[in-house]
Amino acid sequence: MADRKLKVLLVAHECNPESETVPLLAYNLYKSLSRLADVTLVTHERNRAALEKSRKGEEIGYMRESPLLSRYYVLMSRFFKADGYINNWFVFHAAYQAIHRGFDKEVERHFAGRVRSGEYDVVHAITPMIPRYPYRISKACQKTPFILGPVNGGLPYPKGFREIGKREFSELGFLRELTRFIPGYMDTYRRADKVLAGSTHTLNFLKETHHLSGGRIELFFENGVEKDFFHTREDNKGGAGGVNILFVGRLVPYKCADMVVEAFSRLEPDVLSKSSLTIVGDGPERHSLEAQASRQGIAGKVRFTGWVEHGKITAHYRKADIFCFPSVREFGGAVVLEAMANGLPCIVVRHGGIGDYVTPGAGYSIEPISREQVIEELREKISMLAEDGGLRKRISENAYEEAKKHEWGKKAENLIRIYEEAIKNKDENRLHGV
């Protein structure tokens, strides 16, 4: 196959260059992979307008849904969204099963025959990324490898943060246990030639619950960084002095921006007087955070920007010196990779995806035992970095190098390797009658 590009059927219900989070992530993966392979994208009709603006001859299959499901989607979105934020993820994903099922049937109807005929070298399903959805197209992959993921999810709240979990309806987490009863769900995982796990937690979870051997599952972080997003910090000179601290994310309870504000307020007066905090993002916690800053006498040193378009966030990364993101339930945490790509020393909690990104020497990862303990460690780490420019510079360089591993082009190259291995294994198994 060295003389031609691999033909890939890429199934991504959500894939949109004008969106955020998962749909944008899927688009970035699709765009990067398309440079190395002959990719046919299958996505929902809702993404057509945005995708057609940047389409360059690639085949895209747009799946329509019934008028009934279309109305259901509109009603469901209105019911679960408040200020653009999903207010109950557990029930939302349960309700979303009907939407996915309609899409899944259409994918099978339009492409199963083409898969069986051997038109594609690989079938890869990437969104939704929550590991609770079946794919009927996997039944057509007797001769063609079926790749699933990266899937990510099922992360519990740390024991010391169960109160935040209650505010996020974590008591409904038992709904995850019902996943195995969804028709076709367990079969999808049994048929998959390779499952890509988006975090170490999900990797271990799927190995245990689905009895996946090491050869059938692999760690493949869901997030990546565009090449033009990288920025070295030659201007980060050594020496003591104040710093600009940055938080980027939705202002919702589990992102814990309140702990950043609290830690910032506890800095020693000489450090605090020369430092500032910028909070980029919006959400239901904003008014509470503004009131907190006012109560603690630091309102003049804390700037709330509100929501900022993704393309304009770069300016905030490049003006900052330290990135603080103590989210206690983060599957992907793309903002941490973006901060590292801009050479920012990151302070995160060691829980979920963000704990995987911030390796020793590239920032600080705090064990989330309790709120008070995390706040004190945040304060300590901010102080250390604020008072030691040389330390900031060393960590900045390490963070930048670590982020390079997650550049989208490199991730696409890694996917090609995974595809080629899956094709080889499928051929060998067929040869030996497995």
C-alpha positions as CSV (number, residue, x, y, z in Angstrom):
1,M,0.0,0.0,0.0
2,A,3.1,2.2,0.0
3,D,2.3,3.3,-3.6
4,R,-1.1,4.9,-2.7
5,K,-2.8,6.7,0.1
6,L,-5.0,4.7,2.5
7,K,-8.8,5.0,1.9
8,V,-10.4,5.9,5.1
9,L,-14.1,6.1,6.0
10,L,-14.2,8.6,8.9
11,V,-17.5,8.6,10.8
12,A,-18.0,11.8,12.8
13,H,-21.5,12.8,13.8
14,E,-20.2,16.1,15.1
15,C,-17.6,17.7,12.9
16,N,-17.6,21.5,12.4
17,P,-14.8,24.0,11.9
18,E,-17.0,26.8,13.2
19,S,-17.9,25.1,16.5
20,E,-15.9,24.4,19.6
21,T,-14.9,21.5,21.8
22,V,-15.7,18.0,20.2
23,P,-17.0,19.2,16.8
24,L,-13.9,21.4,16.3
25,L,-11.6,18.7,17.6
26,A,-13.1,16.2,15.1
27,Y,-12.7,18.7,12.2
28,N,-9.0,19.3,13.1
29,L,-8.4,15.5,13.1
30,Y,-10.2,15.1,9.8
31,K,-8.3,18.0,8.2
32,S,-4.9,16.7,9.4
33,L,-5.6,13.2,8.4
34,S,-6.8,14.3,4.9
35,R,-3.3,15.4,4.1
36,L,-2.0,11.9,4.5
37,A,-4.9,9.7,3.5
38,D,-7.9,9.6,1.1
39,V,-10.6,10.4,3.6
40,T,-14.4,10.1,3.1
41,L,-16.0,12.0,5.9
42,V,-19.5,11.0,7.1
43,T,-21.2,13.6,9.3
44,H,-24.6,15.1,10.1
45,E,-26.3,17.4,7.7
46,R,-26.2,20.2,10.3
47,N,-22.5,20.6,9.6
48,R,-22.8,21.1,5.8
49,A,-22.8,24.9,5.7
50,A,-19.6,25.2,7.7
51,L,-17.8,22.3,6.0
52,E,-18.6,23.4,2.5
53,K,-16.8,26.7,3.0
54,S,-13.5,24.9,3.5
55,R,-14.0,21.8,1.4
56,K,-11.3,21.1,-1.2
57,G,-12.6,18.2,-3.2
58,E,-12.9,15.6,-0.5
59,E,-16.0,13.3,-0.5
60,I,-18.3,14.2,2.4
61,G,-21.5,12.2,3.1
62,Y,-24.1,14.3,4.9
63,M,-26.6,12.2,6.8
64,R,-30.1,13.5,7.3
65,E,-32.5,12.6,10.1
66,S,-36.3,12.3,10.2
67,P,-38.4,15.4,10.8
68,L,-39.4,13.8,14.1
69,L,-35.8,13.4,15.3
70,S,-35.0,16.9,14.0
71,R,-37.7,18.3,16.2
72,Y,-36.6,16.1,19.1
73,Y,-33.0,17.5,18.8
74,V,-34.2,21.1,18.9
75,L,-36.4,20.5,22.0
76,M,-33.6,18.5,23.7
77,S,-31.0,21.2,23.1
78,R,-33.4,23.9,24.5
79,F,-34.2,21.8,27.5
80,F,-30.6,20.9,28.5
81,K,-28.8,24.1,27.6
82,A,-28.7,27.2,29.8
83,D,-26.5,30.1,28.6
84,G,-25.0,27.8,26.0
85,Y,-23.9,25.3,28.7
86,I,-25.3,21.7,29.1
87,N,-26.7,21.7,32.6
88,N,-27.0,18.0,33.1
89,W,-24.5,15.9,31.1
90,F,-25.6,12.5,32.4
91,V,-29.2,12.9,31.3
92,F,-28.2,14.7,28.1
93,H,-26.1,11.8,26.9
94,A,-28.9,9.4,27.7
95,A,-31.3,11.5,25.7
96,Y,-28.8,11.9,22.9
97,Q,-28.9,8.1,22.2
98,A,-32.0,8.6,20.0
99,I,-30.2,11.2,17.9
100,H,-27.2,9.0,17.5
101,R,-29.2,6.0,16.7
102,G,-30.9,7.8,13.8
103,F,-27.6,8.9,12.4
104,D,-26.1,5.5,12.9
105,K,-28.8,3.8,10.9
106,E,-28.3,6.3,8.0
107,V,-24.5,5.6,8.0
108,E,-25.2,1.9,7.8
109,R,-27.8,2.3,5.0
110,H,-25.5,4.5,2.8
111,F,-22.1,2.9,3.5
112,A,-22.3,-0.7,4.7
113,G,-22.4,-2.0,1.1
114,R,-19.3,0.0,0.1
115,V,-17.5,-1.2,3.2
116,R,-18.3,-4.9,2.5
117,S,-17.1,-4.5,-1.1
118,G,-13.7,-3.5,0.1
119,E,-13.8,0.2,-1.1
120,Y,-12.2,1.4,2.2
121,D,-9.0,0.2,3.9
122,V,-10.2,1.4,7.3
123,V,-13.4,2.5,8.9
124,H,-12.8,4.9,11.8
125,A,-15.6,6.3,14.1
126,I,-14.6,9.3,16.1
127,T,-17.6,11.2,17.4
128,P,-19.4,11.2,19.8
129,M,-16.4,10.7,22.0
130,I,-18.2,9.6,25.1
131,P,-17.7,5.8,25.2
132,R,-21.4,4.9,25.3
133,Y,-22.5,4.7,21.7
134,P,-22.8,1.7,19.4
135,Y,-21.9,1.8,15.7
136,R,-23.9,-0.4,13.3
137,I,-21.3,0.1,10.5
138,S,-18.9,-2.1,12.5
139,K,-21.0,-5.1,11.4
140,A,-19.9,-4.5,7.8
141,C,-16.2,-4.6,8.8
142,Q,-15.5,-8.3,8.4
143,K,-12.6,-7.7,6.1
144,T,-11.9,-4.0,6.9
145,P,-10.5,-2.9,10.2
146,F,-12.9,-0.9,12.5
147,I,-11.2,1.7,14.7
148,L,-13.1,3.4,17.5
149,G,-12.1,6.6,19.3
150,P,-10.5,8.4,20.9
151,V,-13.3,7.8,23.4
152,N,-13.1,9.5,26.8
153,G,-15.4,9.7,29.8
154,G,-16.6,8.0,33.0
155,L,-14.3,10.1,35.2
156,P,-15.6,10.3,38.8
157,Y,-15.2,13.4,41.0
158,P,-12.3,13.2,43.5
159,K,-13.6,12.2,46.9
160,G,-12.8,15.6,48.4
161,F,-14.9,17.4,45.7
162,R,-18.2,15.4,45.9
163,E,-20.1,18.6,46.8
164,I,-19.2,20.0,43.4
165,G,-20.2,16.7,41.9
166,K,-23.7,17.1,43.4
167,R,-24.0,20.5,41.8
168,E,-23.2,18.8,38.5
169,F,-25.8,16.0,39.1
170,S,-23.1,13.3,39.7
171,E,-25.6,11.2,41.6
172,L,-27.1,10.3,38.1
173,G,-23.8,8.7,37.2
174,F,-25.5,5.3,37.7
175,L,-26.9,5.8,34.2
176,R,-23.5,4.8,32.8
177,E,-24.1,1.3,34.1
178,L,-27.1,1.0,31.8
179,T,-24.9,1.5,28.8
180,R,-24.2,-2.2,28.4
181,F,-27.9,-2.8,27.7
182,I,-28.0,-0.4,24.7
183,P,-28.5,-2.6,21.6
184,G,-25.3,-3.1,19.7
185,Y,-23.1,-1.3,22.3
186,M,-21.1,-4.3,23.6
187,D,-21.0,-5.8,20.1
188,T,-19.3,-2.6,18.8
189,Y,-16.5,-3.0,21.3
190,R,-16.2,-6.7,20.6
191,R,-15.9,-6.0,16.8
192,A,-13.4,-3.1,17.1
193,D,-10.0,-4.0,15.9
194,K,-8.6,-1.1,17.9
195,V,-10.1,1.1,20.5
196,L,-8.3,4.5,21.1
197,A,-8.7,5.8,24.7
198,G,-8.5,9.6,25.2
199,S,-7.0,9.4,28.7
200,T,-5.2,7.0,31.0
201,H,-8.3,6.8,33.2
202,T,-10.5,5.8,30.2
203,L,-7.8,3.3,29.0
204,N,-7.9,1.5,32.4
205,F,-11.7,1.7,32.6
206,L,-12.2,0.1,29.2
207,K,-9.6,-2.5,29.8
208,E,-11.4,-3.6,32.9
209,T,-15.0,-3.3,31.8
210,H,-14.6,-4.6,28.2
211,H,-11.8,-7.1,28.8
212,L,-9.7,-5.5,26.0
213,S,-6.2,-6.8,25.6
214,G,-3.2,-4.6,25.3
215,G,-3.1,-5.1,21.5
216,R,-6.7,-4.0,21.0
217,I,-6.6,-0.7,23.0
218,E,-4.2,2.2,22.9
219,L,-3.8,5.6,24.5
220,F,-4.5,8.3,22.0
221,F,-5.2,11.7,23.6
222,E,-8.2,13.4,22.0
223,N,-6.9,16.9,21.9
224,G,-4.2,18.4,19.6
225,V,-2.7,21.8,18.7
226,E,-2.6,23.5,15.4
227,K,1.0,24.1,14.1
228,D,0.5,27.9,13.8
229,F,-0.7,28.0,17.5
230,F,2.8,27.3,18.8
231,H,4.8,30.3,20.2
232,T,8.1,30.2,22.1
233,R,8.7,32.6,25.0
234,E,12.0,34.3,24.2
235,D,10.7,37.3,26.1
236,N,10.5,35.3,29.3
237,K,13.6,36.6,31.0
238,G,14.9,35.3,34.3
239,G,14.6,37.2,37.6
240,A,12.0,37.9,40.2
241,G,9.0,40.0,39.6
242,G,5.2,39.9,39.2
243,V,3.5,37.8,36.7
244,N,0.3,37.6,34.6
245,I,-1.8,34.5,35.6
246,L,-4.3,33.1,33.2
247,F,-7.4,30.9,33.5
248,V,-9.3,29.8,30.3
249,G,-12.5,27.8,30.4
250,R,-16.2,27.7,31.0
251,L,-17.2,29.2,34.3
252,V,-18.9,26.2,35.7
253,P,-18.4,24.6,39.1
254,Y,-16.1,21.7,38.2
255,K,-13.6,23.9,36.4
256,C,-12.8,25.5,39.8
257,A,-11.9,29.0,38.8
258,D,-12.9,30.0,42.3
259,M,-9.9,28.2,43.6
260,V,-7.6,30.2,41.3
261,V,-9.2,33.4,42.6
262,E,-8.8,32.3,46.2
263,A,-5.2,31.2,45.7
264,F,-4.4,34.5,44.0
265,S,-5.9,36.5,46.9
266,R,-3.6,34.7,49.3
267,L,-0.3,35.6,47.6
268,E,2.1,37.6,49.7
269,P,1.6,41.3,49.4
270,D,4.8,42.0,47.6
271,V,4.0,39.3,45.0
272,L,0.3,40.2,44.7
273,S,1.1,43.9,44.2
274,K,3.0,43.0,41.0
275,S,0.7,40.3,39.7
276,S,-2.6,40.1,37.8
277,L,-5.2,37.4,37.0
278,T,-7.1,37.2,33.8
279,I,-10.2,34.9,33.6
280,V,-11.2,34.1,30.0
281,G,-14.6,32.5,29.6
282,D,-18.2,32.8,30.6
283,G,-20.8,30.7,32.4
284,P,-23.2,30.5,35.3
285,E,-20.4,31.0,37.9
286,R,-19.2,34.4,36.5
287,H,-21.3,36.6,38.9
288,S,-20.2,34.5,41.9
289,L,-16.6,34.8,40.9
290,E,-16.8,38.6,40.4
291,A,-18.4,38.9,43.9
292,Q,-15.7,36.7,45.3
293,A,-12.9,38.9,43.9
294,S,-14.7,41.9,45.3
295,R,-15.0,40.4,48.8
296,Q,-11.4,39.5,48.9
297,G,-10.3,43.0,47.9
298,I,-8.7,42.0,44.6
299,A,-11.3,43.1,42.1
300,G,-8.9,45.7,40.6
301,K,-6.4,42.9,39.9
302,V,-8.7,40.4,38.4
303,R,-10.0,40.8,34.8
304,F,-13.0,38.9,33.5
305,T,-13.0,39.0,29.7
306,G,-16.2,37.0,29.1
307,W,-16.5,34.6,26.2
308,V,-13.7,35.0,23.6
309,E,-13.7,33.4,20.1
310,H,-11.2,30.5,19.9
311,G,-9.1,32.2,17.3
312,K,-8.6,35.3,19.5
313,I,-7.6,33.4,22.7
314,T,-4.0,33.2,21.4
315,A,-3.4,36.8,22.4
316,H,-4.3,36.0,26.0
317,Y,-1.9,33.0,26.1
318,R,0.9,35.2,24.8
319,K,0.4,37.9,27.3
320,A,0.4,35.5,30.3
321,D,3.3,34.0,32.3
322,I,1.5,31.2,34.2
323,F,-1.6,29.1,33.4
324,C,-3.8,27.8,36.2
325,F,-6.5,25.3,35.5
326,P,-7.5,23.2,38.5
327,S,-10.5,21.5,37.0
328,V,-11.5,18.4,39.0
329,R,-13.3,16.6,36.2
330,E,-11.6,17.2,32.9
331,F,-11.6,14.5,30.2
332,G,-9.6,16.4,27.5
333,G,-8.6,19.9,28.7
334,A,-7.5,21.3,25.3
335,V,-6.7,24.7,26.9
336,V,-3.9,23.1,28.9
337,L,-2.2,21.9,25.7
338,E,-2.8,25.3,24.1
339,A,-1.1,27.0,27.1
340,M,1.8,24.6,26.9
341,A,2.2,25.2,23.1
342,N,2.6,28.9,24.0
343,G,5.3,28.1,26.5
344,L,3.2,28.6,29.7
345,P,4.1,26.8,32.9
346,C,0.8,25.1,33.8
347,I,-0.6,24.3,37.3
348,V,-3.3,21.7,37.1
349,V,-4.8,18.9,39.2
350,R,-3.7,15.3,38.7
351,H,-7.1,14.0,37.7
352,G,-8.3,13.1,34.2
353,G,-6.8,14.2,30.9
354,I,-5.0,17.3,32.1
355,G,-2.9,15.2,34.6
356,D,-1.7,13.2,31.6
357,Y,-0.5,16.3,29.7
358,V,1.5,18.1,32.4
359,T,4.5,15.8,32.8
360,P,7.2,16.3,35.4
361,G,9.3,19.4,34.4
362,A,6.6,20.8,32.1
363,G,4.5,22.2,35.0
364,Y,2.9,21.2,38.3
365,S,0.2,18.6,38.8
366,I,-1.6,18.7,42.2
367,E,-3.2,15.7,43.8
368,P,-6.9,16.8,44.4
369,I,-7.4,15.7,48.1
370,S,-9.4,18.7,49.3
371,R,-10.4,22.2,48.2
372,E,-8.2,23.8,50.9
373,Q,-5.2,21.7,50.0
374,V,-5.5,22.5,46.3
375,I,-5.8,26.2,47.0
376,E,-2.7,26.2,49.2
377,E,-0.7,24.3,46.7
378,L,-1.9,26.6,43.9
379,R,-0.7,29.6,46.0
380,E,2.6,28.0,46.7
381,K,3.3,27.1,43.0
382,I,2.2,30.5,41.8
383,S,4.5,32.2,44.3
384,M,7.5,30.0,43.3
385,L,7.0,30.8,39.6
386,A,6.4,34.5,40.3
387,E,9.6,34.9,42.3
388,D,11.9,32.8,40.1
389,G,12.0,33.9,36.4
390,G,14.7,31.3,35.7
391,L,12.4,28.5,36.9
392,R,9.6,29.9,34.7
393,K,11.9,29.9,31.7
394,R,13.0,26.2,32.3
395,I,9.4,25.0,32.7
396,S,8.3,27.1,29.8
397,E,10.8,25.4,27.5
398,N,9.8,21.9,28.7
399,A,6.1,22.7,28.3
400,Y,6.7,23.8,24.7
401,E,8.6,20.7,23.8
402,E,6.0,18.5,25.5
403,A,3.2,20.2,23.5
404,K,4.9,19.4,20.2
405,K,4.0,15.8,20.7
406,H,0.3,16.8,20.4
407,E,0.6,18.8,17.1
408,W,-2.2,17.7,14.8
409,G,0.1,16.7,12.0
410,K,2.0,14.3,14.4
411,K,-1.3,12.9,15.6
412,A,-2.4,12.2,12.0
413,E,0.9,10.4,11.4
414,N,0.3,8.3,14.5
415,L,-3.1,7.4,13.2
416,I,-1.7,6.2,9.9
417,R,0.6,3.9,11.9
418,I,-2.4,2.6,13.8
419,Y,-4.3,2.0,10.6
420,E,-1.4,0.2,8.9
421,E,-1.0,-2.1,12.0
422,A,-4.7,-2.8,12.1
423,I,-4.7,-3.7,8.4
424,K,-1.7,-6.0,8.8
425,N,-3.3,-7.7,11.9
426,K,-6.6,-8.2,10.1
427,D,-4.9,-9.8,7.1
428,E,-2.9,-12.1,9.3
429,N,-5.9,-13.1,11.4
430,R,-7.9,-13.9,8.2
431,L,-4.9,-15.9,6.8
432,H,-4.8,-18.0,9.9
433,G,-8.6,-18.3,10.1
434,V,-9.0,-16.3,13.3
